[in-house]
Amino acid sequence: MKATRPQVPLPAIALTLAEIFLFSGCRRTTVDVVHGVRVVRILPRATDPDAPLVVALHGRSGEPQSFALAWRSIDLEVASPEGFIPLSRGYGWFDWPEGLSEEQIAERAIAAADRLWPAIVQLASGRKVIVIGSSQGGILAFALAARYPEAVAHAFPIAGWAPRQILLPGRIPAPILAFHGTEDHVIPIDLDRSTIAAFRERGGVATLEEFPGDGHEFTRKVRNHVVRRVRSILAAAQAREAGPP
């Protein structure tokens, strides 16, 4: 089964930078250019040098402002890069014409992930990275988890998938928790199921949570569910680090 190219943007809260500032609880918002990549950042209220960086990757036709805002309640630093390809509305990460083979999609996803990675490294400054990506951004989330598992603590792809070719021989990918609607007709859920199986075959910890009846959408319901899951994983990691009393 092939994924068709997304034709419409995922529903999202379209907000300006001024609105992001007003609704992000007075957390400081900046726009920086890092290694040639424009990045919207929402900084945490308290600085913790060991806290992971949340990298938020919007989908095709999305924008970094809105996607950064979606994750402000996690209360970590959020960095949302802007896609490399300007579109009539929003941005894309790589060109995706009809009829591409899995190998061609893999080549484009790998190129975009490798182009983005130096900016992420500079933003993280030695911290671990949590990657959240939707649709085309979900493909990149899979790619970053597969190619940079030493730095990616966890990846949360939403309505995404990834060709097997993104996996590196002999390297165990970072942990994955993916989310997908069962009625997605843009990127069918069977593609995501196959991706999860491929990550497990390489020794990775990979899980898919399915949303019955949902399509190719980034809704508040999905956003809130992902936030809860990210928080629970962070809390569990902190408890493990603290050890027994």
Beta strands, then each sheet from edge to edge (+ up, - down):
strand 1: 29-34
strand 2: 37-42
strand 3: 53-57
strand 4: 78-81
strand 5: 85-86
strand 6: 91-92
strand 7: 129-134
strand 8: 152-158
strand 9: 176-181
strand 10: 206-211
sheet 1: 1+ 2- 4+ 3+ 7+ 8+
sheet 2: 5+ 6-
sheet 3: 9+ 10+
end
